[in-house]
Amino acid sequence: MYQSFMKLNETCPVCHVRFERWNGSWTIAAVMGYGSGALFAVGLGAWFLHNDALKGSEKILIPATVAFTACFYPMCKNLSMFMLWNNGFITVDPPTIVKSDPPAP
């Protein structure tokens, strides 16, 4: 599905399904990625609070949350593409009929 770590292919190399049909199709993955990062930050902050280590924990909490969000985003993108495909928003394009030019006289 990917050309690089974060760049999605335009179409599937196997079945030629176009992944992103409209400009807003990335929002599902973004909400899932940022939401999971927020939950991670809250959980890690709660752990620091429980262990009485909250003072100075931002030196660990912020980079760990950014790293977690960046690493977890491709999985969120895969899940959002699956949800769109499963609900019929991503389908194989029908073959296009290309009319040939009329023969030259």
Sequence and secondary structure as in RCSB ss.txt:
>XXXX:A:sequence
MYQSFMKLNETCPVCHVRFERWNGSWTIAAVMGYGSGALFAVGLGAWFLHNDALKGSEKILIPATVAFTACFYPM
CKNLSMFMLWNNGFITVDPPTIVKSDPPAP
>XXXX:A:secstr
 BSSSS B SB TTT  BS  SGGGGHHHHHHHHHHHHHHHHHHHHHHHHTT  TTTHHHHHHHHHHHHHHHHHH
HHHHHHHHHHHTTSS               
